């Protein structure tokens, strides 16, 4: 199993490191990141080592969370600036793989701080939320004000899966999850993050990205559907698109071999 460790980079950014490959690969998580306290357990390290095992021979993989206790009004661009500081101080130039909201941050990181992004993978993400997803995400924001974490997780789960999990996971999350799933260290981080996502529109800026880029996601993703994936890939000068037929927002789970295989081919190419 890939060796791993956990801690806080610059004393602020919770992270997990797995693998011992010669190249760094940094993964920026999505909007559910603030829904736990930021303390990765040793079990989480082992699970992430297994989850990303396809990359741990060639890469040292970092999953880097955002700090707890975000300032009100924090934007996607602000978060990108924060990550740039971490990379400059701790890791250096790297491959960046952003997932969902983490992909929005990754776009701005590549725009504003090109020296730290060697290659860019934008997973289940795009330059903006789909218009018909905004009401759903805004409802998550309102649920965050009520500290209703289970409803937020259930809504995200409903948009992720295409198989039996689409029927089971939302109800389990809303019921059993009330007692078993972690809670945020700083509840305001949840609505600040969702507000940043709702406000983000990268259509005017991503044309400045110079890193080779892979845009990959599900054709039926309710948050970043095929049209948004195509729009994103077309706007980035050196980008290629891989849309997975039938997949939704959880394409990296439900179609994991295809999803990771395409990323691996892109990075090896």
N, C-alpha and C positions, 0 to 999 in steps of 0.2 A: 504494500500500500504506500502511496505517496506520503512522504513526511510532511508535517504541517505544524503551524503555530498560529497563535492568535494574540491579540493585544490591541494597542492603539497607536496609530502613526501620529507623530507630532502631538502626542498626548490627547488627541481629540477624535481621531477617525478610527472607529472600530474596524478591524480587518481580520481576515483569515488568509494565511498563505499556505498553499499546498503545492507539492511537486518540487523538483530540483533541476528543471531544464535550464538551458543556457539563456533563454530569452524570456523577458517578463511579459505577462499578459494580465492586464488589469480589467476587472469586471465591475461595472457600476450598476447597482441594483435599482429596481423600480420603485413605484410609489408605496409599496407595502413595507419598504425599509424602515420607516419610523414607527411601525406597529410592534416593534419589540424593543427591549431596553438597551440594545447595543452591546450586550455581553455575549459573545460567542462561546459556547461551552466546548469542552473537549469532544463531546459527542458530535456537535455541529462541525467541528474541524474534520473528524473522520468521515462524516456523511458528505461533506463538500469534496473531500479528497476522492471519494468514490464517484460522486456525481460528475466531476470534471476529469475523471481518470484518462479520458481520451487525449488530453492535452498535457498531462503532468510529466510525461517523459521528455518532451521538447521544451516545455515552458515551466517557469515558476509562476503559478497562478495566484493572483491576489483578488479577493473579493473585498472591496473597500466601501464601507457604509459611510453615511454622512454624519457629522457631529450631532449630538443630542443638545437640545436647547437652541434651536434655530431662531434667528432674529425675525421679528414680524416684518413681512414684506420681502423676505428673501426671494430672489428670482432664480430662474434657471441659469442665467449668466453669472450671478453671484456664486452659485454652487460650482459652476465650471471653474471660476477663478480659484475657489477653495481647493478643488482637486488639482489644479495646476500647481499650486504651492506644495501640495503633498508629493506630487510626482517629481518636481524639481528638487525637493529636499531629500526624498527617500528612495526613489526608484530610477528616475531618469526617463529618457525617451522610451516609449513602450507601445505595444499593441493595446488599444482600448476597445473593449466590447461593452457597449451600453445596452441594457435591457429595459424596454418600455420607457418610463420616465428617465431612467438612467441613460437611455439612448439620446434623449433630448439634451441632457447635460453633456453627453459625449460629443454631440454635434457642435455645441458652443465651445467646448474645450478645444476641438480641432480648429475652429474659426479663430478664437482669441489667443490660443497658445499653441501654434502649429509645431513648435520645436519639441513638444513632449508627446506628440501623437505620430507614431510611425505608420501604423495601419489602423483602420477604423472599421469596426463591425457594429452595425446598427440593427439590433434584434428586436422585432415586434415593436417598432417605433417609427416615427416620422417627424416631419417638420411642424406638425400640429395635430391635435386631436381631430377626428372626424366630426363634422358639424352635428350629426345626429347622435354622437356619443356625449356631447357636452352636458346635456341635461342629466344623464346618468352620473357623470363624474361630479357635477355640481351637487347632486343629491348625496354623494359620498362625502363631500365637504360639509354639508349640513349635518350628516350623521357623525362626523368627527367632532363637531361642536358639542354634540350630545354624548361623546365618548362611547358611541355605539360601534365598537371595533368589529364585532361579529357581523353586523350588517355590511360594513365596508368589505370585509373579506369575502362574504357570501356573494356580493355583487361582482367582485373581481373574478371569483371562481366561476360564476355563471357565464362570464365572457371568455373564459379560458379554454374550456374543454369541449370536445366533440363526441366523446364516448360516454359510458355509464357515469363517469365522474361529473358530467354536467348535471345529472339528476341528483346524485348523492351528495357531492361536496358542499353545495350551497346550504342545504338543510343541516348537514352535520356541522358545518362551520357556525351556523347561527344558533345551534342548540348545544351540542357537546363542547364546541369551541369556546363557549362562554366561560367554561371552567378550566379548560386545558391549554388554550392558546395564550401566548405572552401578551403583555400590555406595554404600551409606550412608556419610555422613561419620562418623556415630556409630551403630554397630549397635544400641545399646540404644534409640535412638529408635523403632525398628521395633516392638519388643515392648512398650515403654511405650505407644505409640499404640494397638496392638491391645488391650492390657489396658484402656485408657481406653474404647475402643469397647465392649468386652464388659461393662464396668461401667455403661455409660450407660443410664438409663431416664428419659426426659423426660415421662412421662405425667402426673405430678403438677404439672409446672411450665409446660408450654406453654400452658395456659389463660390465663397472664398475658401472652402475646404480644399486643400491640396493633397491630403493623404489618400492613398488608395483605399476605397471604401466598398464594403459589402452591405447592401440593404437586404435583410432577410426577414420574412414574417409569413403570416398566414393570410391566404386570400380572403378568408371570412372573418378576420379579426374585427370585432365591433368597434374597437378604439382606434386602430390604425389599419384600415382595410386596404385592399389592393390599390384603390385609387390614390391613397396617401402614400403607400409604398412607391408607386410609380412616380408620383410627383417628387418625392424625396430623391430617388435615384436620378431622375432627369435633371434636377437642380444642382447636383454635385458633379463637378467636372470629370473626375476619375472614379466613377461608381458603377457597380454592377448590381443587378437585382435578381433575387431568387425568391419567388413567391410560392408557397407550398399549398397546392390545391386542397381545399376542404378544411384547412387548419384555421384555428381561431387564435386568441391572444396567448394561449398556452402552447403554441407550436413547439417551443423548446422543450416541453415536457412530452406532449402527445406524439410528436414526430422527432424525437430526440436523435435517432441515428441519422435521419436525413438532414436535420438542422445542423448537427455538429459536423457531419461529413462535409457539408457544403462550406462551413466555416474553415474546416481543416484544409480543404482543397484551395480555398482562397488564400489562406495564410502560407501554404506551401508553394503556391504558384508564383 
